[in-house]
């Protein structure tokens, strides 16, 4: 059950403005490869821009304070943003969370086609995503 940092998600009211800032001011490039296919009819239909430093992606997502409500989930990953890790064994990681009494929202493939995702809170209320790319 290995975890690697995959992306940081920043929630914004203006995706285009954030995209320009992160590309022009920070010099990040538009991410072209390995982009997730968003499932826009399953609870979150916001715009997202993808930029990268060549190793880690930054997802600039349109803020949606009702995404959790619309998706039937108690964790909303696009109200304030989140940090995301990729794993090679999501089921083992879920068991690890259960063993540590950490509740999580299982989004499954609800937001991204081909990714199984869970979201949970750290002790200070920051949202953490752990996902696995499914074959």
Number of C-alpha atoms within 10 A of each C-alpha: 11 11 16 11 14 18 20 18 23 21 22 20 13 14 21 15 11 18 22 14 13 18 15 11 9 10 13 19 16 17 17 9 7 7 11 13 11 19 15 14 11 15 18 24 14 14 16 21 16 22 21 18 14 10 8 13 22 23 23 26 26 23 22 21 14 14 21 19 13 14 17 14 16 16 23 23 29 23 19 16 23 21 19 24 17 20 19 15 15 21 13 13 18 17 12 13 14 12 9 9 9 14 14 18 17 19 21 15 18 19 21 20 15 17 21 19 22 22 22 22 17 9 8 6 8 13 21 20 25 24 25 19 17 11 5
